[in-house]
Structures are given as structure tokens and as C-alpha cells.
Amino acid sequence: MASDMAEFLKENFLVSVQDSEFTSPSPTINSLLNDIKNEFIENKGFWSPPPAASLSDLYQMDHVIAECRSNKRIFSKFSRLDLVRTNERVLNNIKHNLLSMEKSEVNANSTSTLYSSCMYLTINDTPTLSVFDMEIEKIVDWLQPNDGFKAIGVHGMCGTGKTTVAKRVLNDPRVRRKYEKPIWVCLYDLKSREEMDIRIVKEILELLDDDPDLLTEEPEDNWLVNKLHDKLMAQKKYLIVLDGVWHCNDWFNDLLYVDESGGDTSKVLLFSQALPKHTGGAVIVTSRQKEVTTKLVHEENLIHLGPWDDTILKEVVKEYLKRHVFKSPVEITQEKIDCVAYHCHGNPFVAATLSGWIAEQITKKV
């Protein structure tokens, strides 16, 4: 979820700086904005999605652009050098922080060397409230008696906790005992049907410790599908999480499909044929698109995560604010908590991010 929000803010920034109506009040600010834009464009692999560590900088950058827009007319009539210089300092700091992140490879939490799409787990920033207990228990119950094949879909809007639910399922002791080495593949940056291709198979093979040098070559697609099938057969009870799926196509479609006829191997085998159906394997799919998860795992295997109840969301805001400003003399009143929760519209990740940012500002002022 952290990467989702960072990606949204990054894209919002790129749209803003490309807007022909947006004119910076300062050539220096203009230059800094262009430098940051070029960093995102030239190092796209690193910034898709951006690391969670960049959230604070991206929020500040969004705030600076909003200030420039709101003061555009004022700048054309009056000199406001103090505000210009403040924004320049902020942007300089942001630029420095972003470049430092890129150089230190803070986003390199993937075990894959082939693709930028692989395994962007969210940071450990979820509340201690047991809000997902029912969904997690349902998924674990589905997985427990599994001696054939299970495909489960978790769908909902951005920030409702899909990735968090999948992570907690994998951390459940009952699941850990049954599936020794779960495979996590993030498909977040594959955003068109044309991109849902054999790269997914290559990525899973690499996570299964296959030879990366071999995979960088161009073996036949059927050979790769069959190789993955054999690898998963050897592992027997496998569990694969396909996180952040945007699309499906003729090749990447119904995961429950079984080709009983043996098929024509002269044609490209489907992704579902790489998944053994009689060994106790399972796949969990997370997506914002209900239509996609329905096609992949069927309607009866779906779990929907909707907006949170207002009462629970206020508890989340309260927990985050108190967690981050517990040493501060600033009082966290119920009125402040209610105000923050009101603007989150039932979205827990927005609540967590907004609360963290507010706590950071309070801490800085103390």
C-alpha cells in the first residue's frame, strides 16, 4: 500500500510539471522541478513503484506545487522572495533525498535481478487492530484442506489492505506449516494486457532459484511453462501470491483451467497450465479490479475489502498519532482524531499516511 500511495503522488507530480498552464514563479524552482522529473523518467525501473521511504518527500513536493499554483497571481504582482526561497530549499532537500535513495538502492527489497516488478512488500506500518481477522481466517480455512488446487482473489480499492491481508495469511502459523516457501510476485507495474506475458513465468522461476543467466536468454515459451510446471511439481504444496494484478488476457486468464486433453504443444501453453492442479498448490491474487480477479479465480473464490467503518478508522488514526508523537507534549484530542478520520473516507492507508505526516509535522515543531 505504501508503494501505491507513493506511485500516485509521483504520477500526480509528473502531470503537474507537464501542465502547460503551470508556470513556476522562479527559474530556480523550475529547474529543480525539471531535475526531479528527469530523475523519475530516467530511472523509471527504480521508481516503479517508488519506495515507501519516499512518501514524506513526495507529500512535501505535492505541497510545494500546490503553493506555487495558489500564489501564481500574487507572484505576478508582488515580490514574495521569502516564500520562493523557502520552496527552493524544500525542493533542494527533496531532490537530495530522492537521489540518495536511488544511489543507496533502498527499494531493492526484491530477490529478482531481472525485473522491477518483483516483490515490493509494504512496510510494517499496519495497525495492531484485528480488523482483518475474519478475512484471514476465511482464506486460511480455504487453504487448510487443500489437496488439489485453490485459487483465491482479494479485491478492493487502493489502500484497503489487500497486500496486508496476503502478508498476514503467509505469516499465519498454519499456512507456514503447510507451505514451506511461498512465492511472492508483484505485478504492480504491468499495467496493460500486452504486458501480462511469459515474464511472469521467468520471474517465478528465478524466485525458485533457477539459473538467472539462462532466463535472460530467449528460450521458447512452451519450454518455460513446462519448466515451471516441473519445478512446482517437485515442490508439491506450493503457494504463489500474485500481488497488484491489473489485467488478464488470453494467456494469463482462468487459473483454475485444466487441460485434460494434453493440448497441442505446438501452440503457446497457458499460464494456468504451469500450475499443477493435483498437488495441494494454491494461488492468491490481489487486484483493484473485481473483473480481473473474477476471471482469474471465479466469483465464488473472491474476498472484497471495502472502506472501513468510521469507528474503527478513528481507532487507527488514534493509534498512529499516539505511536509517533508519544514523547510530544502536544495533546492528541478526540476532535483532532475525528477531523483526520473524516477526511480519509474509510481508507485505512490514507489514514495511516496522513496521520504519519501530521505526526511528523508536530514532532518537528516541538
C-alpha positions as CSV (number, residue, x, y, z in Angstrom):
1,M,0.0,0.0,0.0
2,A,2.8,2.4,0.7
3,S,4.1,1.9,-2.8
4,D,0.6,2.5,-4.1
5,M,0.4,5.9,-2.5
6,A,3.9,6.9,-3.5
7,E,3.2,5.9,-7.1
8,F,0.0,8.1,-7.0
9,L,1.9,11.1,-5.7
10,K,4.7,10.6,-8.2
11,E,2.3,10.4,-11.2
12,N,0.4,13.5,-9.8
13,F,3.7,15.4,-9.7
14,L,4.6,14.4,-13.3
15,V,1.2,15.5,-14.6
16,S,1.6,18.9,-12.7
17,V,5.0,19.7,-14.1
18,Q,3.9,18.9,-17.7
19,D,0.8,21.0,-17.3
20,S,1.2,23.9,-19.8
21,E,-0.9,26.2,-17.6
22,F,1.5,25.7,-14.7
23,T,4.2,28.4,-14.6
24,S,6.8,28.4,-11.8
25,P,7.3,31.8,-10.1
26,S,11.1,31.2,-10.1
27,P,13.6,29.9,-12.7
28,T,15.4,28.0,-9.8
29,I,12.2,26.3,-8.8
30,N,11.5,25.5,-12.5
31,S,15.0,23.9,-12.8
32,L,14.5,21.9,-9.6
33,L,11.2,20.6,-10.7
34,N,12.7,19.5,-14.0
35,D,15.6,17.8,-12.3
36,I,13.2,15.8,-10.1
37,K,11.0,15.0,-13.1
38,N,14.0,13.7,-15.1
39,E,15.1,11.5,-12.1
40,F,11.7,9.8,-12.2
41,I,11.8,9.4,-16.0
42,E,15.4,8.4,-16.5
43,N,15.4,5.9,-13.6
44,K,11.9,4.5,-14.2
45,G,12.8,1.0,-13.1
46,F,13.8,2.2,-9.7
47,W,10.8,4.5,-9.2
48,S,8.1,2.0,-10.3
49,P,6.7,1.9,-7.7
50,P,8.7,4.4,-5.6
51,P,9.9,3.1,-2.2
52,A,7.8,3.7,0.9
53,A,10.7,5.8,2.2
54,S,10.0,8.5,-0.4
55,L,6.4,9.2,0.8
56,S,7.3,12.1,3.0
57,D,9.3,13.8,0.2
58,L,6.5,13.2,-2.3
59,Y,4.0,14.8,0.0
60,Q,6.1,17.8,0.5
61,M,6.7,18.1,-3.2
62,D,2.9,18.0,-3.8
63,H,2.5,20.7,-1.2
64,V,5.1,23.0,-2.9
65,I,3.4,22.6,-6.2
66,A,0.0,23.5,-4.6
67,E,1.6,26.6,-3.0
68,C,3.0,27.7,-6.4
69,R,-0.4,27.3,-8.1
70,S,-2.3,29.1,-5.4
71,N,0.2,32.0,-5.3
72,K,0.6,32.3,-9.1
73,R,-1.3,35.5,-9.4
74,I,0.3,37.0,-6.3
75,F,3.7,36.4,-7.7
76,S,2.9,38.2,-10.9
77,K,2.1,41.4,-9.0
78,F,4.2,41.3,-5.8
79,S,7.6,40.0,-4.8
80,R,7.4,37.2,-2.3
81,L,11.0,36.2,-2.2
82,D,10.8,34.6,1.3
83,L,8.2,32.1,0.1
84,V,10.1,31.4,-3.1
85,R,13.3,30.8,-1.2
86,T,11.5,28.5,1.3
87,N,10.1,26.4,-1.6
88,E,13.6,26.3,-3.2
89,R,15.1,25.0,0.0
90,V,12.4,22.4,0.3
91,L,12.8,21.2,-3.3
92,N,16.6,21.1,-2.9
93,N,16.2,18.8,0.1
94,I,13.7,16.6,-1.7
95,K,16.0,16.3,-4.7
96,H,18.9,15.4,-2.5
97,N,16.8,12.8,-0.6
98,L,15.5,11.2,-3.8
99,L,18.9,11.0,-5.4
100,S,20.3,9.5,-2.1
101,M,17.6,6.8,-2.2
102,E,18.3,5.9,-5.8
103,K,22.0,5.6,-5.1
104,S,21.6,3.6,-1.9
105,E,19.0,1.3,-3.7
106,V,16.6,1.5,-0.7
107,N,14.0,0.0,-3.0
108,A,15.9,-3.2,-3.6
109,N,13.8,-5.5,-1.4
110,S,13.3,-7.9,-4.3
111,T,15.3,-11.1,-4.7
112,S,14.9,-10.8,-8.5
113,T,17.6,-9.3,-10.7
114,L,15.5,-9.5,-13.9
115,Y,12.5,-7.3,-13.4
116,S,11.5,-4.2,-11.5
117,S,8.0,-5.7,-10.9
118,C,9.2,-8.3,-8.4
119,M,8.1,-8.3,-4.7
120,Y,7.5,-4.8,-3.4
121,L,6.2,-5.7,0.1
122,T,4.6,-3.0,2.1
123,I,6.4,-1.6,5.1
124,N,5.4,-2.9,8.6
125,D,3.1,0.0,9.2
126,T,-0.2,-1.7,9.8
127,P,-2.2,-1.1,13.0
128,T,-2.4,-3.7,15.7
129,L,-6.2,-3.7,15.5
130,S,-7.6,-7.1,14.5
131,V,-9.6,-5.7,11.5
132,F,-8.7,-8.4,9.0
133,D,-9.2,-11.4,11.3
134,M,-12.4,-12.6,9.5
135,E,-10.9,-12.4,6.0
136,I,-7.6,-14.0,7.1
137,E,-9.4,-16.8,8.8
138,K,-11.6,-17.4,5.7
139,I,-8.5,-17.7,3.4
140,V,-6.7,-19.9,5.9
141,D,-9.7,-22.2,6.1
142,W,-9.9,-22.4,2.3
143,L,-6.2,-23.4,2.2
144,Q,-6.2,-25.9,5.0
145,P,-8.0,-29.0,3.5
146,N,-6.3,-28.4,0.1
147,D,-5.0,-31.5,-1.6
148,G,-5.9,-30.3,-5.1
149,F,-5.6,-26.7,-6.2
150,K,-7.0,-23.4,-4.8
151,A,-7.2,-20.0,-6.4
152,I,-8.3,-17.1,-4.2
153,G,-8.9,-13.5,-5.1
154,V,-8.7,-10.4,-2.8
155,H,-10.0,-7.2,-4.4
156,G,-10.8,-3.7,-3.3
157,M,-9.8,0.0,-3.9
158,C,-6.3,1.3,-3.3
159,G,-5.3,1.3,0.3
160,T,-7.9,-1.0,1.8
161,G,-5.4,-3.6,2.8
162,K,-5.2,-6.3,0.1
163,T,-1.4,-6.7,0.3
164,T,-1.5,-6.6,4.1
165,V,-4.1,-9.4,4.2
166,A,-1.9,-11.5,1.8
167,K,1.1,-10.9,4.0
168,R,-0.7,-11.9,7.2
169,V,-2.0,-15.0,5.6
170,L,1.6,-16.0,4.7
171,N,2.6,-15.3,8.3
172,D,-0.1,-17.4,9.8
173,P,1.5,-20.4,11.6
174,R,-1.0,-22.8,9.9
175,V,0.0,-21.6,6.5
176,R,3.7,-21.6,7.3
177,R,3.5,-25.2,8.3
178,K,1.7,-26.3,5.1
179,Y,3.6,-24.2,2.6
180,E,7.4,-24.1,3.3
181,K,8.5,-21.5,0.7
182,P,5.7,-19.2,-0.5
183,I,6.4,-17.2,-3.7
184,W,5.6,-13.5,-3.9
185,V,5.4,-11.8,-7.3
186,C,4.3,-8.2,-7.6
187,L,2.7,-7.4,-10.9
188,Y,2.1,-3.7,-10.0
189,D,4.0,-2.2,-12.9
190,L,2.5,-4.5,-15.6
191,K,-0.5,-2.2,-16.5
192,S,-1.6,-3.4,-19.9
193,R,-2.9,-6.7,-21.2
194,E,0.0,-6.9,-23.6
195,E,2.5,-6.9,-20.7
196,M,0.9,-9.9,-19.0
197,D,3.2,-12.4,-20.7
198,I,5.9,-15.0,-20.2
199,R,7.9,-12.7,-18.0
200,I,5.7,-13.8,-15.1
201,V,6.9,-17.4,-15.6
202,K,10.5,-16.3,-15.8
203,E,10.1,-14.2,-12.6
204,I,8.6,-17.2,-10.6
205,L,11.4,-19.5,-11.9
206,E,14.0,-17.1,-10.7
207,L,12.4,-16.9,-7.3
208,L,12.5,-20.7,-7.3
209,D,16.3,-20.4,-7.6
210,D,16.6,-21.1,-11.3
211,D,19.6,-20.0,-13.3
212,P,19.2,-16.3,-13.9
213,D,21.7,-16.3,-16.8
214,L,19.6,-18.9,-18.6
215,L,16.4,-16.9,-18.0
216,T,17.9,-13.7,-19.6
217,E,18.2,-15.6,-22.8
218,E,15.2,-16.3,-25.1
219,P,14.1,-19.9,-24.5
220,E,10.8,-21.0,-26.1
221,D,7.6,-20.0,-24.2
222,N,6.4,-23.6,-24.0
223,W,9.7,-24.7,-22.6
224,L,9.4,-22.1,-19.8
225,V,5.8,-23.0,-19.0
226,N,6.7,-26.7,-18.8
227,K,9.8,-26.0,-16.7
228,L,7.8,-24.0,-14.2
229,H,5.2,-26.9,-14.1
230,D,8.0,-29.4,-13.3
231,K,9.5,-27.1,-10.6
232,L,6.2,-26.7,-8.9
233,M,5.5,-30.4,-9.1
234,A,8.8,-31.1,-7.3
235,Q,7.8,-28.5,-4.6
236,K,4.4,-30.2,-4.3
237,K,2.4,-27.9,-1.9
238,Y,3.3,-24.5,-3.4
239,L,1.7,-21.2,-2.6
240,I,2.1,-18.2,-5.0
241,V,0.9,-14.7,-4.3
242,L,0.3,-12.5,-7.5
243,D,0.1,-9.1,-5.9
244,G,-1.3,-6.0,-7.7
245,V,-2.7,-7.6,-10.8
246,W,-4.2,-5.0,-13.3
247,H,-5.2,-7.1,-16.3
248,C,-5.6,-10.6,-17.7
249,N,-5.5,-11.8,-21.3
250,D,-5.9,-15.0,-23.4
251,W,-2.6,-16.3,-22.0
252,F,-2.9,-15.1,-18.4
253,N,-6.5,-16.0,-17.6
254,D,-8.6,-18.6,-15.7
255,L,-6.1,-20.1,-13.2
256,L,-8.5,-23.0,-12.4
257,Y,-8.4,-24.1,-16.0
258,V,-7.3,-27.7,-16.5
259,D,-6.4,-29.1,-20.0
260,E,-7.4,-32.8,-19.7
261,S,-6.7,-33.5,-23.4
262,G,-3.0,-32.9,-23.1
263,G,-3.2,-29.9,-25.5
264,D,-1.3,-29.1,-28.6
265,T,2.2,-28.3,-27.6
266,S,2.9,-26.6,-30.9
267,K,0.8,-23.7,-29.5
268,V,1.8,-21.5,-26.6
269,L,0.8,-23.1,-23.4
270,L,-1.3,-21.0,-21.0
271,F,-0.1,-19.7,-17.6
272,S,-2.6,-21.9,-15.8
273,Q,-1.0,-25.0,-17.4
274,A,2.2,-24.2,-15.5
275,L,0.3,-24.7,-12.2
276,P,-0.1,-28.3,-11.1
277,K,-3.7,-29.0,-10.1
278,H,-3.4,-32.1,-8.0
279,T,-0.6,-31.5,-5.5
280,G,-2.1,-29.1,-3.0
281,G,-0.9,-25.9,-4.6
282,A,-2.6,-22.5,-4.3
283,V,-2.5,-19.0,-5.8
284,I,-3.7,-15.8,-4.1
285,V,-4.4,-12.9,-6.4
286,T,-4.8,-9.3,-5.2
287,S,-6.2,-6.6,-7.5
288,R,-8.2,-3.4,-7.5
289,Q,-10.3,-4.8,-10.4
290,K,-13.1,-7.2,-9.4
291,E,-13.5,-8.1,-13.1
292,V,-9.9,-9.3,-13.2
293,T,-10.0,-11.4,-10.1
294,T,-13.3,-12.9,-11.2
295,K,-11.8,-14.1,-14.5
296,L,-8.7,-15.4,-12.7
297,V,-10.2,-17.3,-9.8
298,H,-14.1,-17.3,-10.3
299,E,-16.7,-15.4,-8.3
300,E,-17.1,-17.9,-5.5
301,N,-13.4,-17.6,-4.5
302,L,-13.4,-13.8,-4.0
303,I,-13.0,-11.7,-0.9
304,H,-13.9,-8.0,-1.1
305,L,-12.1,-5.4,1.1
306,G,-14.3,-2.3,1.3
307,P,-13.9,1.0,3.1
308,W,-13.5,0.7,6.9
309,D,-16.2,1.5,9.5
310,D,-15.8,5.1,10.8
311,T,-15.4,3.9,14.4
312,I,-12.5,1.6,13.5
313,L,-10.9,4.2,11.3
314,K,-10.8,6.6,14.2
315,E,-9.0,4.0,16.3
316,V,-6.5,3.6,13.5
317,V,-5.8,7.4,13.4
318,K,-5.6,7.5,17.2
319,E,-3.1,4.6,17.3
320,Y,-0.9,6.1,14.6
321,L,-0.8,9.6,16.1
322,K,0.0,8.3,19.6
323,R,2.6,5.9,18.2
324,H,4.5,8.7,16.5
325,V,4.1,11.6,18.9
326,F,4.1,9.8,22.3
327,K,7.0,11.9,23.5
328,S,5.4,15.1,22.4
329,P,3.7,17.5,24.9
330,V,1.1,18.2,22.1
331,E,-2.3,16.8,23.2
332,I,-4.0,14.5,20.7
333,T,-7.6,15.4,21.3
334,Q,-10.6,13.4,20.1
335,E,-11.6,16.4,17.9
336,K,-8.3,16.2,16.0
337,I,-8.7,12.4,15.6
338,D,-12.2,12.8,14.3
339,C,-11.1,15.5,11.9
340,V,-8.3,13.4,10.4
341,A,-10.6,10.3,10.1
342,Y,-13.3,12.4,8.4
343,H,-11.0,13.3,5.5
344,C,-9.9,9.6,5.0
345,H,-13.3,8.4,3.6
346,G,-12.9,4.9,5.1
347,N,-9.5,4.3,3.5
348,P,-7.1,2.9,6.2
349,F,-3.9,3.6,4.2
350,V,-4.8,7.2,3.7
351,A,-5.5,7.3,7.5
352,A,-2.1,5.8,8.2
353,T,-0.2,8.1,5.8
354,L,-2.0,11.3,6.8
355,S,-1.6,10.5,10.5
356,G,2.1,9.8,10.0
357,W,2.6,13.1,8.1
358,I,0.7,15.1,10.7
359,A,2.7,13.4,13.5
360,E,6.0,14.3,11.7
361,Q,4.9,18.0,11.5
362,I,4.0,18.0,15.2
363,T,7.4,16.4,16.1
364,K,9.3,19.0,14.0
365,K,7.6,21.9,15.8
366,V,8.3,20.6,19.3
